[in-house]
Structure formats: C-alpha cells, structure tokens
Amino acid sequence: MIHRIPSSEAVGLKDDFNGPICYTPDGNPLVGPAPGLKNMWLAEGFSFGITAAGGTGHYLAQLMTQGEAEIDMASLDPRRYGPWMTTEYAARKNEECYEHVFILHHPDEEREACRPLRTSPAYDRQKARGAQFGQVNGWERPCARRPG
Ligand SMILES: Cc1cc2nc3c(=O)[nH]c(=O)nc-3n(C[C@H](O)[C@H](O)[C@H](O)COP(=O)(O)OP(=O)(O)OC[C@H]3O[C@@H](n4cnc5c(N)ncnc54)[C@H](O)[C@@H]3O)c2cc1C
C-alpha cells in the first residue's frame, strides 16, 4: 500500500484488519435514507466499496441535498429490506451472492436461495397451475415468463 499510495507512509496507521467481505442479499449496497429515522443516511453493505466510493459519495450527496439523484438509485434503497427479512434469509442470500460474483449475470435473473419466503394465499393454487415466480421484497409473485 505504501508503494502504491506513498502518502500512506506518513499518515500514522496504527493497525489493520482482514475480515469477511460484506454482502447484502441482492449484492447491492444500502445507499439512501435509513428506514424510520429522520436525517440519517446510509452508505454501507458494499462488497466492492473501494471502487464504488467515489460514485456513491457523488450521488448520495445529490440525494441528501436535492432530494433525488440524477441516476435511478431505487435498487440501492435501504428500505427494500424490512422486518420480514430473517437471519437465515440474509445468510443464505449472501452466500448465493458470493457464489455469483465472478460468473456471468443475466438481466432480471431470479435466484433461488431461501425461497419461497413470503407467499400470498393464492400461491399454492398458482403453483399447482404451473405459475412461474419472481421475487419482490421477499414476496413470490407470478411472472408472465420465467426471467433470466
Ligand atoms: C477481504 C476484503 C476484500 C475486499 N476487496 C475489495 C476490492 O477488491 N475492491 C473493492 O472495491 N472493495 C473491496 N472490499 C470492500 C471494501 O473494503 C469496503 O467496501 C470498504 O472498505 C467500505 O468502506 P466504508 O468506508 O463504507 O467502511 P469501512 O472501511 O469499514 O469504514 C468504517 C469505519 O468506521 C469505523 N467505525 C465503526 N464503528 C464506529 C463507531 N461506533 N465510531 C467510530 N468509528 C466507527 C471503523 O473502525 C472503520 O474504520 C473488500 C473488503 C474485504 C473485507
């Protein structure tokens, strides 16, 4: 690090840590307003937070000062998770994310770990009739076609 960033030699680093990389269940960080708290903003849950740091700061500052960013930040909104998410769901989805880091992704792909978690009363009937499901906020919902 000192070789790559010579100024780090003089900043007085006292310690360093190695630990597990942070993942969220869908692999996206949590960037935006903290659920249920006023004037509290999150930028966390990054698996690649060094490379994402500059852009995150730029667009989060727009969100905080102007109410919206010039790009769509919905897929990063911390409010996409709630009390419905179980510890097991978080753990298994994170493992699934990690398995997918270095493989090819398809648009709108649906991943299978820890499903179904939330189902409507019609779920069993839909499934019996051959419905294919996608997942939104933990809910299984029938799709017109099998995505991915
Ligand atoms: C093994 C590993 C490999 C990685 N590889 C890459 C990679 O190749 N590319 C990439 O882009 N990213 C990589 N990452 C991810 C990247 O390191 C993180 O996403 C990034 O460092 C997160 O930055 P941050 O500022 O959000 O949090 P952190 O760097 O975790 O900073 C949070 C700081 O807050 C401090 N803190 C915590 N609680 C308190 C408190 N109560 N009061 C005061 N201070 C507090 C902590 O001590 C820490 O210094 C890797 C991570 C790991 C663990």
The ligand as an SDF file (V2000), in Angstrom:
LIG
                    3D

 53 58  0  0  0  0  0  0  0  0999 V2000
  -11.2000   -9.0510    2.3900 C   0  0  0  0  0  0  0  0  0  0  0  0
  -11.8570   -7.8980    1.6770 C   0  0  0  0  0  0  0  0  0  0  0  0
  -11.5650   -7.6710    0.3410 C   0  0  0  0  0  0  0  0  0  0  0  0
  -12.1560   -6.5910   -0.3290 C   0  0  0  0  0  0  0  0  0  0  0  0
  -11.8250   -6.3700   -1.6390 N   0  0  0  0  0  0  0  0  0  0  0  0
  -12.3000   -5.2750   -2.2710 C   0  0  0  0  0  0  0  0  0  0  0  0
  -11.9150   -4.9720   -3.6120 C   0  0  0  0  0  0  0  0  0  0  0  0
  -11.1210   -5.6850   -4.2460 O   0  0  0  0  0  0  0  0  0  0  0  0
  -12.4340   -3.8870   -4.2050 N   0  0  0  0  0  0  0  0  0  0  0  0
  -13.3230   -3.0870   -3.5650 C   0  0  0  0  0  0  0  0  0  0  0  0
  -13.7600   -2.1130   -4.1390 O   0  0  0  0  0  0  0  0  0  0  0  0
  -13.7080   -3.3380   -2.2910 N   0  0  0  0  0  0  0  0  0  0  0  0
  -13.2330   -4.4150   -1.6330 C   0  0  0  0  0  0  0  0  0  0  0  0
  -13.6210   -4.6940   -0.3500 N   0  0  0  0  0  0  0  0  0  0  0  0
  -14.6820   -3.8980    0.2610 C   0  0  0  0  0  0  0  0  0  0  0  0
  -14.1880   -2.5820    0.7840 C   0  0  0  0  0  0  0  0  0  0  0  0
  -13.0350   -2.7850    1.5600 O   0  0  0  0  0  0  0  0  0  0  0  0
  -15.3090   -1.9620    1.6350 C   0  0  0  0  0  0  0  0  0  0  0  0
  -16.4990   -1.9610    0.8800 O   0  0  0  0  0  0  0  0  0  0  0  0
  -14.9610   -0.5420    2.0430 C   0  0  0  0  0  0  0  0  0  0  0  0
  -13.7370   -0.5010    2.7230 O   0  0  0  0  0  0  0  0  0  0  0  0
  -16.0740    0.0020    2.9290 C   0  0  0  0  0  0  0  0  0  0  0  0
  -15.7530    1.3080    3.2480 O   0  0  0  0  0  0  0  0  0  0  0  0
  -16.5950    2.0850    4.3230 P   0  0  0  0  0  0  0  0  0  0  0  0
  -15.9290    3.4170    4.4780 O   0  0  0  0  0  0  0  0  0  0  0  0
  -18.0370    2.0430    3.9770 O   0  0  0  0  0  0  0  0  0  0  0  0
  -16.4570    1.2210    5.6420 O   0  0  0  0  0  0  0  0  0  0  0  0
  -15.1480    0.8510    6.4720 P   0  0  0  0  0  0  0  0  0  0  0  0
  -13.9150    0.8850    5.6120 O   0  0  0  0  0  0  0  0  0  0  0  0
  -15.4920   -0.4250    7.1840 O   0  0  0  0  0  0  0  0  0  0  0  0
  -15.0480    2.0580    7.4740 O   0  0  0  0  0  0  0  0  0  0  0  0
  -15.8830    2.1680    8.5940 C   0  0  0  0  0  0  0  0  0  0  0  0
  -15.0510    2.7920    9.6850 C   0  0  0  0  0  0  0  0  0  0  0  0
  -15.9100    3.1390   10.7810 O   0  0  0  0  0  0  0  0  0  0  0  0
  -15.2410    2.8020   11.9630 C   0  0  0  0  0  0  0  0  0  0  0  0
  -16.2630    2.6630   12.9980 N   0  0  0  0  0  0  0  0  0  0  0  0
  -17.1460    1.6350   13.1640 C   0  0  0  0  0  0  0  0  0  0  0  0
  -17.9480    1.8780   14.2120 N   0  0  0  0  0  0  0  0  0  0  0  0
  -17.5710    3.0820   14.6980 C   0  0  0  0  0  0  0  0  0  0  0  0
  -18.0260    3.8800   15.7770 C   0  0  0  0  0  0  0  0  0  0  0  0
  -19.0520    3.4970   16.5350 N   0  0  0  0  0  0  0  0  0  0  0  0
  -17.4110    5.0610   15.9930 N   0  0  0  0  0  0  0  0  0  0  0  0
  -16.3830    5.4670   15.1940 C   0  0  0  0  0  0  0  0  0  0  0  0
  -15.9140    4.7460   14.1570 N   0  0  0  0  0  0  0  0  0  0  0  0
  -16.5070    3.5790   13.9100 C   0  0  0  0  0  0  0  0  0  0  0  0
  -14.4830    1.5330   11.6400 C   0  0  0  0  0  0  0  0  0  0  0  0
  -13.4190    1.3230   12.5250 O   0  0  0  0  0  0  0  0  0  0  0  0
  -13.9860    1.8400   10.2300 C   0  0  0  0  0  0  0  0  0  0  0  0
  -12.7410    2.4950   10.2160 O   0  0  0  0  0  0  0  0  0  0  0  0
  -13.0520   -5.7500    0.3540 C   0  0  0  0  0  0  0  0  0  0  0  0
  -13.3400   -5.9850    1.6980 C   0  0  0  0  0  0  0  0  0  0  0  0
  -12.7550   -7.0490    2.3550 C   0  0  0  0  0  0  0  0  0  0  0  0
  -13.0660   -7.2650    3.8120 C   0  0  0  0  0  0  0  0  0  0  0  0
  1  2  1  0
  2  3  1  0
  2 52  2  0
  3  4  2  0
  4  5  1  0
  4 50  1  0
  5  6  2  0
  6  7  1  0
  6 13  1  0
  7  8  2  0
  7  9  1  0
  9 10  1  0
 10 11  2  0
 10 12  1  0
 12 13  2  0
 13 14  1  0
 14 15  1  0
 14 50  1  0
 15 16  1  0
 16 17  1  0
 16 18  1  0
 18 19  1  0
 18 20  1  0
 20 21  1  0
 20 22  1  0
 22 23  1  0
 23 24  1  0
 24 25  2  0
 24 26  1  0
 24 27  1  0
 27 28  1  0
 28 29  2  0
 28 30  1  0
 28 31  1  0
 31 32  1  0
 32 33  1  0
 33 34  1  0
 33 48  1  0
 34 35  1  0
 35 36  1  0
 35 46  1  0
 36 37  1  0
 36 45  1  0
 37 38  2  0
 38 39  1  0
 39 40  1  0
 39 45  2  0
 40 41  1  0
 40 42  2  0
 42 43  1  0
 43 44  2  0
 44 45  1  0
 46 47  1  0
 46 48  1  0
 48 49  1  0
 50 51  2  0
 51 52  1  0
 52 53  1  0
M  END
$$$$
